[in-house]
Amino acid sequence: MLRALHISDFVIVDHTEVEFGPGFTVFSGETGAGKSILIDALALALGERADASVLREGASRAEVSAVFDVPASLRDWLAERELDTESLVLRRVVDAQGRSRGYINGVPATLTQLRELGERLVDIHGQHAHQSLLKPHFQRDMLDDHGGHGDMRRAVAEAWKAWRELERKLEEVERNAAMLAQERERLQWQADELGRLALKPGEWDELQAEHKRLAHAQALIDGASQAIAALDEDDDSAHSRLAAAAQRIAQLATHDAALAPVAEALESARIALQEAVSDLNGYLSRLELDPQRLAEVEARLQAVFDTARKFRLQPEQLAAQHAALLAQLDTLKDAEDVEALRKRAANAKAAYEEAAAKLSRARRKAAASLGKAVTQAMQALAMGGGKFEVAVEPSDPGPAGNDAIEFRVAGHAGTTPRPLSKVASGGELARISLALSVIASRAARVPTLIFDEVDTGIGGAVAEVVGRLLRELGSLHQVLCVTHLPQVAACGNTHLRVDKRQENGTAVSTVTVLDRSGRVDEIARMLGGIEITATTRKHAREMIGSH
């Protein structure tokens, strides 16, 4: 549930904080006061796109924060992203350059994450929803929402994608079969060439190192032998001279302790020299002249070099090129086995048709349910005897299935239902749209429902019915409604008035929570216009008291 909305420098709102409770909350105010701006601000916090035009005149940035209770269904989502699961604050900041930043519980978030949360928290029915109602895709989506077909819709879309991808691949293979065969032959020749070379990753560097060692083996042997002689084997070797010096300093250190560190250093040097001589002897024992191995390495190097020149690559790139060629050949396997690809495409088509048929059955069942519910609602909305039905007809297959959905209505008893776009007047369309919105929202999984002037085009007794419907819906969800109808406003559990005033030559919007007296005055204003009389106040009190 939405607990609070904090807005700063958004359109004509300089700063306001609005707290919300459960039940049915109404917003009212003069036209242009900024009632719908509050809904726009909330939509911004929920990930709606924005630019610098949302900033209040003269402001450097706009900021909106929405505070929600954390529904149990979102705790795992928040925990997976290491976000606080005890509170939920969505914050959005837009600067004068149109750049925006989003935050979830103080942690930077993407617009996608904000939208994902928003879809689970709030459902907004806009004031132009009845216009969207005429669009076929909107009718299909509304039917699927009513029936809870989300998982089936996703399964159909995935099956469609898999089928069409295989069909596209099959068409390409059949069209380019000869070309693909030539390409495979070329790739296979290259892969075979590199396969015969069988150069392993890192082998080129190892070959170069080994060749350098073998080619200079005699110099290495001679040099190491001379070093051993100079260090330890000659009569005047470094080891004998170092040992003598160490022994002499050690004797002198018995007379002067200041020489002890020098004696230790010389002894360490003597030991290090011995270790170096030992390592050189070990090196010589392993080092030998091997003309045959040298010839083998040189032949291998030449083969690698020749192949690299043929492929116009560096020698160290040949192993990676071989792996890439094998991957390309694997991709082209389907190109040679056209029959196998046809079979896979046929199986994918069958899987799509099965998923689409399952969705069609569910849609027909939901269509009957939705038609019955809307027909019942129409009787209370001054359309007595009217009938609403949802036609589910076959259509060309697509990612949303192979059904054409059409809403049909009969405005009076005894008439045949016809397409909504052809027979419904503006007022009828608004009432049907509202009925659909309320019916769909009864099954909504989100805790907060918002109706932004969806009661446009209705009035009188119908408006009171609408108010009662929304109040009834408020017992199941938190319902927020922007309205200009006193009959709807009188049904609210909470009433907020939005006012606009001039401040330093700039329009500023404010929000006030009305007490009972304030509600009477506001509903009287909505009833009577500019001049509020005792009669309109009495009528307003009666309207509030009846609920």
C-alpha positions in Angstrom: 0.0 0.0 0.0 1.2 3.5 -0.8 1.9 5.3 2.5 3.3 8.7 1.4 4.3 10.7 -1.6 7.0 13.5 -1.3 7.2 15.9 -4.2 9.6 18.8 -4.8 9.7 21.2 -7.8 7.6 19.0 -10.0 5.6 20.9 -12.7 3.7 23.4 -10.5 4.3 21.7 -7.2 7.0 23.4 -5.2 7.0 21.1 -2.2 4.3 18.8 -0.8 4.1 15.7 1.3 0.9 13.6 1.2 0.2 10.7 3.5 -2.3 7.9 2.4 -4.3 5.3 4.2 -6.4 2.3 3.3 -9.7 2.4 1.6 -11.0 4.8 -1.0 -9.2 8.2 -1.3 -10.5 10.9 -3.6 -8.7 14.0 -5.1 -10.7 17.0 -6.2 -10.1 20.6 -7.1 -10.6 23.2 -9.8 -9.7 22.3 -13.3 -5.9 22.9 -13.8 -5.2 22.8 -10.1 -2.8 19.9 -10.6 -4.9 16.9 -9.5 -3.4 14.6 -12.2 0.1 16.0 -11.6 0.1 14.0 -8.3 -0.5 10.8 -10.4 2.2 11.9 -12.9 4.6 12.4 -10.0 3.9 8.9 -8.7 4.3 7.4 -12.2 7.7 9.1 -12.3 8.8 7.4 -9.1 7.6 4.1 -10.6 9.9 4.4 -13.6 8.0 6.6 -16.1 10.2 8.3 -18.7 10.9 12.0 -18.0 12.7 15.0 -19.3 13.5 18.6 -18.1 9.9 19.7 -18.8 8.8 18.1 -15.5 10.8 20.7 -13.5 9.0 23.6 -11.9 9.8 27.0 -13.5 13.2 28.1 -12.1 14.1 24.9 -10.3 17.4 23.1 -10.8 15.9 19.6 -10.3 12.7 17.8 -9.5 12.4 15.0 -6.9 9.7 12.5 -6.1 9.8 9.8 -3.4 7.0 7.2 -2.9 6.9 5.2 0.4 5.2 1.8 0.3 4.5 -1.0 2.7 6.4 -4.0 1.6 4.1 -6.8 0.3 5.1 -10.3 1.1 5.4 -11.0 -2.6 8.3 -8.5 -3.0 10.5 -9.6 0.0 12.3 -12.2 -2.1 12.8 -9.7 -4.9 14.3 -7.2 -2.6 16.4 -9.8 -0.7 17.9 -11.1 -4.0 19.2 -7.6 -4.7 20.5 -7.1 -1.1 17.9 -4.3 -0.5 16.2 -3.6 2.8 13.0 -5.8 3.1 11.4 -3.9 5.9 10.7 -0.7 4.0 10.3 0.4 0.4 11.1 3.9 -0.8 11.2 4.6 -4.5 12.9 7.9 -5.4 13.5 9.6 -8.7 15.5 12.8 -9.4 15.4 14.7 -12.7 17.9 17.6 -13.3 17.6 20.6 -15.6 19.5 18.8 -18.4 16.8 16.0 -18.4 19.1 13.5 -16.8 17.4 11.3 -14.2 18.5 9.0 -11.4 16.4 6.3 -9.6 16.8 4.8 -6.2 15.3 1.9 -4.3 15.7 2.2 -0.5 18.6 4.6 -1.1 20.5 2.3 -3.5 20.8 3.4 -7.2 18.4 1.6 -9.5 17.6 1.3 -13.2 14.3 2.4 -14.7 13.7 -1.2 -15.5 13.9 -2.1 -11.8 11.6 0.8 -10.9 9.1 -0.3 -13.5 9.3 -3.9 -12.4 8.5 -2.9 -8.8 5.8 -0.5 -10.0 3.9 -3.2 -11.9 3.7 -5.2 -8.7 2.6 -2.2 -6.5 0.3 0.1 -8.5 -2.2 -0.2 -11.3 -3.0 3.2 -12.9 -6.2 3.6 -15.0 -5.7 6.8 -17.0 -8.4 9.4 -17.9 -8.1 8.4 -21.6 -8.5 4.7 -21.0 -11.8 4.6 -22.8 -10.0 5.8 -26.0 -7.5 2.9 -25.7 -10.5 0.6 -25.3 -11.2 0.9 -29.1 -7.8 -0.6 -30.0 -7.8 -4.4 -30.7 -4.5 -5.1 -28.9 -5.9 -3.3 -25.8 -9.0 -5.4 -25.9 -6.9 -8.6 -26.2 -4.6 -7.5 -23.3 -7.6 -6.6 -21.1 -9.2 -10.0 -21.7 -5.9 -11.8 -20.9 -5.5 -9.7 -17.7 -9.0 -10.6 -16.7 -8.4 -14.3 -17.3 -4.9 -14.3 -15.7 -3.3 -15.6 -18.9 0.1 -14.1 -18.3 2.0 -17.4 -18.2 0.2 -18.8 -21.2 0.9 -15.6 -23.2 4.6 -15.8 -22.4 4.6 -19.5 -23.4 3.0 -18.7 -26.7 5.4 -15.8 -27.4 8.4 -18.0 -26.7 7.0 -20.8 -28.9 6.3 -18.3 -31.7 9.8 -17.0 -31.5 11.4 -20.5 -31.6 9.2 -21.5 -34.5 9.8 -18.3 -36.6 13.5 -18.5 -36.0 13.7 -22.0 -37.3 11.5 -21.1 -40.3 13.8 -18.2 -41.0 16.8 -20.4 -40.8 15.2 -23.1 -43.0 14.3 -20.5 -45.6 17.8 -19.2 -45.6 19.3 -22.7 -45.8 17.1 -23.7 -48.7 17.8 -20.4 -50.5 21.5 -20.5 -50.0 22.2 -24.3 -50.0 24.8 -24.2 -52.7 26.6 -21.2 -51.3 26.6 -22.7 -47.8 28.0 -25.9 -49.1 30.9 -24.0 -50.7 31.4 -22.1 -47.5 31.5 -25.3 -45.5 34.0 -26.8 -48.0 36.2 -23.7 -47.6 36.0 -23.8 -43.8 36.6 -27.5 -43.7 39.8 -27.2 -45.8 41.1 -24.5 -43.5 40.1 -26.5 -40.4 41.8 -29.6 -41.8 45.0 -27.6 -42.5 45.1 -26.3 -39.0 44.1 -29.7 -37.6 47.1 -31.3 -39.2 49.4 -28.7 -37.8 47.7 -29.3 -34.3 49.3 -26.3 -32.7 48.3 -26.2 -29.1 47.6 -22.9 -27.2 50.9 -21.6 -25.9 53.0 -24.0 -28.0 54.5 -21.3 -30.2 56.1 -19.5 -27.2 57.4 -22.9 -25.8 58.9 -23.8 -29.2 60.7 -20.4 -29.4 62.1 -20.8 -25.9 63.3 -24.4 -26.6 64.8 -23.4 -29.9 66.8 -20.6 -28.3 68.1 -23.0 -25.7 69.1 -25.8 -28.1 70.6 -23.4 -30.6 72.9 -21.9 -27.9 73.5 -25.2 -26.0 77.3 -25.1 -26.6 77.6 -21.5 -25.4 75.5 -22.3 -22.4 77.6 -25.3 -21.5 80.9 -23.4 -21.9 79.7 -20.4 -20.0 78.3 -22.4 -17.1 81.5 -24.5 -16.9 83.7 -21.3 -16.8 81.5 -19.8 -14.2 81.8 -22.9 -12.0 85.6 -22.9 -12.4 85.9 -19.2 -11.5 83.5 -19.6 -8.5 84.8 -22.8 -7.0 87.3 -25.0 -8.9 90.3 -22.7 -9.7 93.0 -22.3 -7.1 92.2 -18.7 -6.7 88.4 -19.2 -6.9 85.9 -16.8 -5.6 84.8 -19.3 -3.0 88.3 -19.9 -1.6 88.9 -16.1 -1.4 85.5 -15.4 0.2 86.0 -18.3 2.7 89.4 -16.9 3.7 88.0 -13.4 4.1 85.1 -14.7 6.1 87.4 -16.7 8.4 89.6 -13.7 9.0 86.8 -11.3 9.8 85.3 -13.9 12.1 88.6 -14.1 14.1 88.8 -10.3 14.3 85.1 -10.1 15.5 86.3 -11.9 18.7 88.2 -8.7 19.4 85.6 -6.2 18.3 81.9 -7.1 18.3 81.2 -4.4 15.7 82.6 -6.8 13.0 80.1 -9.5 13.9 77.5 -8.2 11.3 80.2 -8.2 8.6 81.2 -11.7 9.5 77.5 -12.8 9.2 77.1 -11.1 5.9 80.3 -12.8 4.5 79.1 -16.2 5.7 75.8 -15.6 4.1 77.5 -14.7 0.9 79.7 -17.8 1.0 76.6 -20.0 1.5 74.8 -18.2 -1.4 77.8 -18.8 -3.6 77.9 -22.5 -2.8 74.2 -22.7 -3.6 74.8 -21.0 -7.0 77.6 -23.4 -7.8 75.3 -26.3 -6.9 72.5 -25.0 -9.1 75.0 -24.5 -12.0 76.2 -28.1 -11.6 72.6 -29.3 -11.7 71.9 -27.2 -14.8 75.0 -28.6 -16.6 74.0 -32.2 -15.7 70.6 -31.6 -17.6 72.1 -29.6 -20.5 73.4 -31.5 -23.5 73.9 -31.0 -27.1 71.0 -32.5 -29.1 71.3 -31.7 -32.8 68.4 -34.1 -33.6 66.0 -32.3 -31.3 67.2 -28.9 -32.5 66.4 -30.0 -36.1 62.9 -31.2 -35.0 62.2 -27.9 -33.3 63.4 -25.9 -36.3 61.2 -28.0 -38.6 58.2 -27.5 -36.3 58.8 -23.7 -36.2 59.1 -23.5 -39.9 55.8 -25.5 -40.4 54.0 -23.1 -37.9 55.5 -20.1 -39.6 54.5 -21.2 -43.1 51.0 -22.0 -42.0 50.7 -18.6 -40.3 51.8 -16.8 -43.4 49.3 -18.8 -45.5 46.5 -17.7 -43.2 47.9 -14.2 -42.8 47.9 -14.5 -39.1 50.5 -14.3 -36.3 51.7 -17.8 -35.3 50.3 -17.4 -31.8 46.8 -16.8 -33.3 46.6 -20.2 -35.2 45.2 -22.2 -32.3 42.4 -19.7 -31.7 41.6 -19.6 -35.4 41.3 -23.4 -35.5 38.8 -23.3 -32.6 36.8 -20.6 -34.4 36.7 -22.5 -37.6 35.4 -25.6 -35.8 32.7 -23.5 -34.2 31.6 -22.1 -37.6 31.5 -25.6 -39.0 29.3 -26.7 -36.2 26.9 -23.9 -36.9 26.7 -24.9 -40.5 25.8 -28.5 -39.7 22.1 -27.6 -40.0 22.8 -26.2 -43.4 23.7 -29.6 -44.7 21.0 -31.5 -43.0 17.9 -29.7 -44.4 15.6 -32.5 -43.6 16.5 -32.4 -40.0 16.0 -28.7 -39.9 12.6 -29.1 -41.6 11.6 -31.6 -38.9 12.7 -29.2 -36.1 10.7 -26.4 -37.7 7.6 -28.7 -37.9 8.0 -29.7 -34.3 8.3 -26.0 -33.3 5.2 -25.1 -35.2 3.3 -27.9 -33.5 4.5 -26.7 -30.1 3.3 -23.2 -31.0 -0.1 -24.4 -32.2 -0.6 -26.4 -29.0 0.3 -23.4 -26.8 -1.9 -21.1 -28.9 -4.8 -23.6 -28.7 -4.5 -23.8 -24.9 -4.6 -20.0 -24.8 -7.6 -19.8 -27.1 -9.6 -22.2 -24.9 -8.7 -20.1 -21.8 -9.7 -16.9 -23.7 -13.1 -18.2 -24.7 -13.8 -19.2 -21.0 -12.6 -15.7 -19.8 -14.6 -14.0 -22.6 -17.8 -15.5 -21.3 -17.0 -14.5 -17.7 -16.0 -10.9 -18.7 -19.1 -10.5 -20.9 -21.4 -11.6 -18.1 -19.7 -9.3 -15.5 -19.7 -6.2 -17.7 -23.3 -6.8 -18.8 -24.4 -6.9 -15.1 -22.4 -3.7 -14.5 -24.0 -1.9 -17.4 -27.5 -2.4 -15.9 -26.4 -0.2 -12.9 -24.7 2.3 -15.2 -27.9 3.6 -16.9 -27.6 1.0 -19.7 -30.5 -1.2 -18.7 -31.1 -4.0 -21.2 -27.7 -3.5 -22.7 -25.4 -6.4 -23.3 -21.6 -6.8 -23.6 -19.8 -9.7 -25.1 -16.3 -10.6 -26.1 -15.8 -12.4 -29.4 -12.8 -14.7 -29.9 -12.3 -15.4 -33.6 -9.5 -17.2 -35.4 -6.8 -15.0 -36.9 -3.4 -15.2 -38.4 -0.8 -16.7 -35.9 1.4 -14.3 -34.1 3.4 -13.9 -30.8 0.1 -13.2 -28.9 -1.6 -16.3 -30.3 -4.0 -16.9 -33.2 -7.1 -15.1 -31.9 -8.7 -11.9 -32.9 -10.4 -10.3 -29.8 -13.3 -7.9 -30.3 -15.5 -6.2 -27.7 -19.1 -6.0 -28.8 -22.0 -4.1 -27.2 -25.7 -3.7 -27.5 -26.8 -0.5 -25.9 -30.5 -1.6 -25.6 -32.5 -4.7 -25.2 -33.4 -6.5 -28.4 -30.4 -5.2 -30.4 -27.6 -7.3 -31.7 -24.2 -6.7 -30.2 -21.9 -4.9 -32.6 -18.2 -3.8 -32.5 -17.7 -1.3 -29.7 -15.9 1.1 -32.0 -19.0 1.4 -34.2 -21.9 1.7 -31.9 -20.9 3.1 -28.5 -21.3 6.8 -27.8 -18.8 8.8 -25.9 -20.7 8.5 -22.6 -21.5 4.8 -23.1 -17.8 4.1 -23.9 -16.7 5.9 -20.7 -19.2 3.8 -18.6 -18.1 0.6 -20.2 -14.5 1.5 -19.8 -15.1 2.2 -16.1 -17.0 -1.1 -15.6 -14.1 -3.0 -17.3 -11.5 -1.2 -15.1 -13.4 -2.0 -11.9 -14.0 -5.6 -12.9 -10.4 -6.1 -13.9 -9.2 -4.4 -10.7 -11.2 -6.7 -8.5 -8.9 -9.5 -9.5 -5.8 -7.3 -9.5 -2.8 -8.6 -7.6 -1.4 -5.2 -6.9 -2.3 -3.5 -3.6 -2.9 0.0 -4.9 -5.3 1.0 -7.7 -5.5 4.6 -9.2 -8.3 6.0 -11.3 -7.4 9.3 -13.0 -10.7 11.0 -14.0 -12.0 7.7 -15.5 -15.5 9.0 -14.6 -15.4 11.6 -17.4 -18.6 11.6 -19.5 -20.9 10.4 -16.8 -23.1 12.1 -14.1 -26.2 12.1 -12.1 -27.3 8.7 -10.6 -24.7 6.9 -12.7 -22.0 8.9 -11.0 -23.3 7.8 -7.6 -23.2 4.2 -8.7 -19.6 4.7 -9.8 -18.7 6.1 -6.4 -20.2 3.1 -4.7 -18.3 0.8 -7.0 -15.0 2.5 -6.2 -15.8 2.5 -2.5 -16.6 -1.2 -2.7 -13.3 -1.8 -4.5 -11.6 0.1 -1.6 -12.5 -2.7 0.8 -10.3 -5.0 -1.3 -7.5 -2.6 -2.4 -6.2 0.9 -1.6 -8.0 3.0 -4.2 -7.0 6.5 -5.2 -9.3 8.5 -7.6 -9.0 11.9 -9.2 -12.6 13.0 -9.8 -14.7 16.1 -10.7 -17.9 14.5 -9.7 -19.4 15.3 -6.2 -21.3 12.0 -6.2 -18.0 10.1 -6.5 -16.2 12.4 -4.0 -18.9 11.9 -1.4 -18.2 8.1 -1.4 -14.5 8.5 -0.4 -13.1 7.4 3.0 -10.6 10.2 2.7 -10.8 13.4 0.7 -7.8 15.5 -0.6 -8.3 18.9 -2.2 -5.7 20.2 -4.7 -5.5 24.0 -5.0 -3.5 26.3 -7.2 -2.3 29.7 -6.2 0.0 32.4 -7.5 3.3 32.8 -5.6 5.8 35.4 -6.8 4.2 35.3 -10.2 4.4 31.5 -10.5 1.6 29.0 -10.2 2.0 26.7 -7.2 -0.1 23.6 -6.4 -0.9 22.5 -2.8 -2.7 19.5 -1.3 -4.9 19.6 1.7 -6.5 16.7 3.7 -10.1 17.8 4.3 -12.0 17.3 7.6 -15.7 16.8 7.6 -16.4 20.5 7.4 -13.9 20.9 4.6 -15.4 18.0 2.7 -18.9 19.6 2.9 -17.5 22.9 1.5 -15.6 21.1 -1.3 -18.5 18.9 -2.4 -20.8 21.9 -2.2 -18.4 23.7 -4.5 -18.4 20.7 -6.9 -22.2 20.8 -6.8 -22.9 24.5 -7.0 -19.9 26.1 -8.8 -18.5 29.5 -7.7 -21.1 30.5 -5.1 -21.7 28.1 -2.3 -25.1 28.4 -0.7 -26.8 26.9 2.4 -28.7 24.7 0.1 -25.7 23.2 -1.6 -24.0 22.7 1.8 -27.1 20.8 3.0 -27.1 18.7 -0.1 -23.4 18.0 0.3 -23.9 16.9 4.0 -26.7 14.6 2.8 -24.5 13.0 0.2 -21.7 12.4 2.6 -24.1 11.1 5.3 -25.6 8.6 3.0 -22.3 6.8 2.8 
